[in-house]
Amino acid sequence: MPSSESDGAFETSGGEVHVAPDVREGLSRSERIILACLREAEAEIPGRDVPTAMLYGRVVEHLDISQKDFMMILSRLTGHGGMR
């Protein structure tokens, strides 16, 4: 299923269709996809941190994003980024 900017839906590597959290939460589409991929990865490896490379690999399956932009968004979402 092709992803749609308007509904936030995307297909996971397992073929399941997930809908990212609603845009009214104040997040961009990129942020919503990163968080949804993180949630999926955390469910697969409970009790462990998700490696950044693993998360990036999942995200680029759904979103055309550079490593630099991915890291900036991830840093902002996790609170580990500096104020810009």
TAMOMO-V589385 format. One record per residue. RES is the residue in one letter. PHI is phi in whole degrees, 0 to 359 (NA if undefined). OMEGA is omega in radians with two decimals (999 if undefined). Layout:
# TAMOMO-V589385
[[RES PHI OMEGA] [RES PHI OMEGA]]
This chain:
# TAMOMO-V589385
[[M NA 3.11] [P 293 3.12] [S 285 -3.12] [S 234 3.13] [E 300 -3.01] [S 281 -3.06] [D 257 3.10] [G 74 -3.12] [A 282 3.04] [F 207 -3.10] [E 262 3.12] [T 278 -3.14] [S 296 3.11] [G 274 3.12] [G 88 3.11] [E 281 3.10] [V 260 3.10] [H 244 3.04] [V 249 3.12] [A 294 3.13] [P 309 -3.07] [D 301 -3.13] [V 298 3.14] [R 292 3.07] [E 287 3.12] [G 89 -3.14] [L 255 3.06] [S 283 3.11] [R 300 3.13] [S 299 3.13] [E 297 3.14] [R 296 3.14] [I 292 3.11] [I 300 -3.14] [L 294 3.13] [A 293 3.10] [C 294 3.09] [L 297 3.13] [R 299 3.14] [E 297 -3.13] [A 294 3.11] [E 297 3.12] [A 292 -3.13] [E 281 -3.14] [I 232 -3.06] [P 299 3.10] [G 81 3.14] [R 233 3.04] [D 286 3.10] [V 274 3.10] [P 298 -3.12] [T 301 3.14] [A 297 3.10] [M 296 3.14] [L 296 3.13] [Y 300 3.12] [G 300 3.11] [R 289 -3.09] [V 295 -3.09] [V 291 3.02] [E 290 -3.06] [H 244 -2.96] [L 213 3.08] [D 275 -3.06] [I 218 3.12] [S 284 3.09] [Q 300 -3.12] [K 297 3.13] [D 295 3.10] [F 301 -3.12] [M 295 3.11] [M 296 3.14] [I 294 -3.13] [L 299 3.11] [S 298 3.12] [R 294 -3.12] [L 293 -3.10] [T 270 3.13] [G 81 -3.13] [H 259 -3.12] [G 262 3.07] [G 280 3.10] [M 284 3.12] [R 235 999]]
